[in-house]
Amino acid sequence: MSSIYNPEADIIAEIERQEMEARKLRKRREQATNENDKRVLGKLLKETEDNIKALRSRLP
């Protein structure tokens, strides 16, 4: 049985992984009590969301 390489499947899998990470970051930010922690988690969340947007732009 042969399989055909599909680069779009890899991109979709990475988007899904990044979306799960974004959900975790949102939850951690909501539960954070320290303002500095909230700021850092917010920055990480923004970077993750930007990565998701960039990956989606690579899909046809």
C-alpha positions as CSV (number, residue, x, y, z in Angstrom):
1,M,0.0,0.0,0.0
2,S,1.5,3.3,-1.0
3,S,0.7,6.6,0.7
4,I,0.9,10.0,-0.9
5,Y,2.6,12.8,0.9
6,N,0.2,15.6,1.6
7,P,1.8,18.8,2.9
8,E,-1.6,20.3,3.6
9,A,-2.3,17.6,6.2
10,D,0.9,18.6,8.0
11,I,-0.1,22.2,8.1
12,I,-3.6,21.3,9.3
13,A,-2.2,19.1,12.1
14,E,0.1,21.9,13.2
15,I,-2.8,24.4,13.2
16,E,-4.8,22.0,15.4
17,R,-1.8,21.6,17.8
18,Q,-1.4,25.4,18.0
19,E,-5.1,25.8,18.6
20,M,-4.9,23.4,21.6
21,E,-2.0,25.3,22.9
22,A,-3.9,28.6,22.6
23,R,-6.8,27.2,24.6
24,K,-4.4,26.1,27.3
25,L,-2.8,29.6,27.4
26,R,-6.2,31.3,27.6
27,K,-7.2,29.1,30.5
28,R,-3.9,29.7,32.3
29,R,-4.2,33.5,31.7
30,E,-7.7,33.5,33.2
31,Q,-6.5,31.7,36.3
32,A,-3.4,33.8,36.8
33,T,-3.4,36.0,39.8
34,N,-0.2,37.9,39.1
35,E,-0.4,40.8,36.6
36,N,3.1,40.0,35.3
37,D,2.0,36.4,34.6
38,K,-1.1,37.6,32.8
39,R,1.0,39.9,30.7
40,V,3.5,37.1,29.7
41,L,0.7,34.6,29.0
42,G,-1.1,37.2,26.9
43,K,2.1,37.7,24.9
44,L,2.5,34.0,24.4
45,L,-1.2,33.7,23.3
46,K,-0.8,36.5,20.8
47,E,2.3,34.8,19.3
48,T,0.4,31.5,19.1
49,E,-2.6,33.2,17.4
50,D,-0.2,34.9,14.9
51,N,1.4,31.5,14.1
52,I,-2.1,30.0,13.5
53,K,-2.9,32.9,11.1
54,A,0.3,32.4,9.3
55,L,-0.3,28.7,8.9
56,R,-3.8,29.2,7.7
57,S,-2.5,31.6,5.0
58,R,-0.4,28.8,3.6
59,L,-3.4,26.7,2.9
60,P,-5.1,27.0,-0.5
